[in-house]
Amino acid sequence: MATVELPVREQEKVCCTPQKLMRADRVEQLTDVLKALADPTRLQMVAILREAKESVCICDLTATFDLSQPTISHHMARLRAAGLVESDRDGRWCYYRLRTDLAAPVKRLVEAVV
């Protein structure tokens, strides 16, 4: 493979400075979501919640993933912190579902990766 020498642009000769195309708050929101979805277990959980017709009990997720309940709860806490899931408590059990009010960019992102 031939080596190609690229021209070096001197700092004072830059003709234009590109502008950031995304608002800082949107970048932060999407970054949080992407970090939450970067874990294989959490990505699977979001896929399960997306397809579920009703809220899913934490006990069912524990059985599905063969992980301890505290580990599943930790993953759900990360998804909740990213704004992806919400929950209801019924006695000692917690039931999770994807948020119905996801921002449009977040919703599109979830649909694209799940």
Secondary structure, 3 states (H helix, E strand, C coil): CCCCCCCCCCHHHCCCCCCCCCCHHHHHHHHHHHHHHCCHHHHHHHHHHHHCCCCEEHHHHHHHHCCCHHHHHHHHHHHHHCCCEEEEEECCEEEEEECCCCCHHHHHHHHHHC
